[in-house]
């Protein structure tokens, strides 16, 4: 059986990733998390997975249908700033974990209002235990930080909005 905390964590991971669907079977329970059309659905069944005599070994037979709980959560709306074409988006060049500072106790590389040059390091994206410094690539002012420290980021995901000079 799945614990509520585990389900919440899986929903969070699927929401932050490019996955559209995740299905897991564990101890006779099946969990399906799906993101169709800007919403997230969670289906949980508690029916045991049954093997039938006519099913070859290693292949599951039909599953008894049990009551299903469904939860729909609307996806967050994009901010008006993200849609402003005059702003430059600094995007993640890889999948990884976003860090706003060089170490846990250090000050952030940049924050809203910081002035940056094209070679200014704005954050670190950790991928496979390698710390990759991300540079602004544009001269200007940080208008918005779009991700939180420690958040998983996807390839191409906007990290910062910069008002170019």
Secondary structure as UniProt FT lines:
FT   HELIX           4..15
FT   STRAND          21..26
FT   TURN            27..28
FT   STRAND          29..34
FT   TURN            37..38
FT   STRAND          39..45
FT   TURN            53..54
FT   TURN            57..58
FT   STRAND          69..74
FT   HELIX           80..83
FT   TURN            85..86
FT   STRAND          87..91
FT   STRAND          96..99
FT   TURN            104..105
FT   TURN            112..113
FT   STRAND          115..116
FT   TURN            118..119
FT   STRAND          121..127
FT   TURN            128..129
FT   STRAND          130..135
FT   STRAND          140..145
FT   TURN            149..150
FT   STRAND          152..153
FT   TURN            155..156
FT   STRAND          158..164
//
